[in-house]
Amino acid sequence: MRDGSVRPPGLSRACSVATDSELPDFSRVASVNVLLKTCRLIAPLAILLIVTGCAASSIFSAYPKQIEPLITSLSNRTPIDVSQCLLSECQSSDLILYNMERGRFAQIVGNSDVSMADFRASMEKIRVNEEKALISASDLGANVAATLVNDNAIPYEGEGYERVLLHHYQAINYLQKKDLEGAGVEIRRANAEQNESLKRFEKEVDRAREEAEKKKVDSNTSRIDAQYAQMDEVAGRVKNSFQNAYTFYLSGFMYELLRQPNDAYIDYKKALEIYPENKFVQKDVLRLAAKLGMREELEELKQRFPIGNQRFIEEDGVGSGELLVLFEDGFVPQKQEIKIPIPISRSGLITIAFPIYQEKWSAQIPLQVLNNTEFIGSTEPICDIRALAVKALQEKVPIIATRQIIRAIAKGVTTTNAKKNLGDLGQFAANVWNFISENADLRSWLTLPASAQILRARLAAGSYQLVLQHPMVAGTTYADVEINADGKTVLQVVRTGRQMYSRATTF
């Protein structure tokens, strides 16, 4: 349970109205009794929030505000002791999300140990949740609280794309420690998660449909879909939110480090299928097709990609090694809240809060890499994580809508009963509670990058102070890298506003 009062906002104020000079013109004693009855109706909900591990801050406070200090720190390069950050939140019912945020922050600033520990905590909680044979009392309580309050009462489980990237970034942590075995384990888990997320999503849709039929709820989301139509263009950039070329490409690169070219070829091909425009992916698929003697596939690839008729990276450059730049740009957008009026039978028109992405979408800007004044190359996009986030929300609109409508009906019944049992003042208190508690679920992993790009080049062996140029970063940024003959060097570069963070690892 997070620190802070669990009493819903407005409760103490409602309980003190009886002493106010603005009381309605009826018996003061009678109104006190009515208010006490109203408080007794709401008090069990406060107890329920305590039992389920939810605090008022998680139910009524917009999540992005809680993570803003981390984003500000990264954007301004102001120091934060990450080991002392979000301590209570990382033990709350939303610990999966908070530990992912803190782990990502720690990785960017170069604290791999804290990052690995936080990512492990999120993974362990996910594992425990998935191994539950029965729904626990806290799960039931959270669902009841969600019906009475809002979706923030449901413990955060992580979207499919977030779970994939959780293992992806843990693999990078292992890479930076030169632990190829550990990195290989995590990247295989990431790949497995890309398949499991789809299955899990299909089950969620089925459960929502069954619940709608059980409650006799109209699951027609046309009114809601109209509001979400503005996201169609961005969501259309990806087939689904569960698979991304960035993770498959990193997997292929790791298999090359492990000297398993067949497995590398398979994952490069998966990356190419998802993001065929990236020329570096094209080159790697062509290169391994040639190396593995896959003549028919090689000819087909050459016809499909014009670059196939050009010279691609040779593996046997004498006295040279490879540089792989992983460029992660910006931050994913934050969800915002919109209110949509929904007609509910027996309750009339009820306004419901929904999460939505309303940010203006800009083009992905490449990072230019130079050796002094010699141009090495520019990064190319391989994954638009913004699109994954938007697609994930769009895919869940029917699920969210079903829950929201069920909650609206429940709140409508509560208001009717309050008026019947407690009169106009009871109806007023119920309406106030419904208004205060109707908040959209704005939770998501906000320290993720907006997009990922890659650059792969061959350089002569030696020490370099590379120049990193990006139009959004003032001044010149340098990155020290070492290139070994016949070796591979990974340079992770993260842009946060006008700041650039980098870290190189040589194999």
Summary of the structure (lengths in Angstrom):
residues: 507
radius of gyration: 26.5
end to end distance: 43.8
largest distance: 95.8
contacts: 1646
relative contact order: 0.13
helix: 55%
strand: 17%
